Amino acid sequence: MTVARRLTTLTSLTACAAAVLLAAPVAADPPVRPAVTRDAPATPTAGPGDLLAAYQTVVETLEALGIQPFLYPTVAANCSGDGLGLVPAVAGAVPGPWPTNTLPIPGLDLTAVKSGQTLFTFLPYGLEPDTAATKTSGMQVAWLNLSTGRGGMASMGTIADIVRAMVPPEVPAELRPLAENVIRDFLRTAIPVGGVRAVPVDTGKGTILAAVFGTTDNAGRSCFFFPTLGITEVA
């Protein structure tokens, strides 16, 4: 596939996502909140203002951790039980090496994202926690290194999947649990959102253009998230 064709594909995906996001209606009336009872405390229904505040909080958290948010959020319709069932999400990219403050273990490299790699992340807002029955392979990233012309597709996995893949094979068996715990604890602290998906990709150094899109499960309901686009510099 040529560079021009890849760019055309990613541009089309971006236009599709933008059209859906702009066309999503905004509720004219404030959301209805369920009554409070002694046995069942109220669970507030998220309105547009709540979602915007949540999005801004996630973006600020990502930026503080060195994770670069994509250019705009994405959304899945009919993904929850309220109204249109809109569930927003944010994607981000982490150029390696990252992080630089992991617990040092002599002779082991516990850097989660190596030099020349990019960790792509997907963070939905309001999804139920993953279970053993949750389908976790539906999110995809299409990427293109504009500096080299290399590109490809990758399936995103759970944090547990990423942790197992990030521990180098040369780590002795007796030290693997310690190494996995260090990376798992860091990622869960860095990205404390249910339904998170991520994948490290050997993109090489350069300007990386990427689109994240695909499906996730929410309590047995399949949710399709429209593409969101990001640009990352990998040094």
Disulfide bonds with the S-S distance in Angstrom:
Cys79-Cys223 2.02
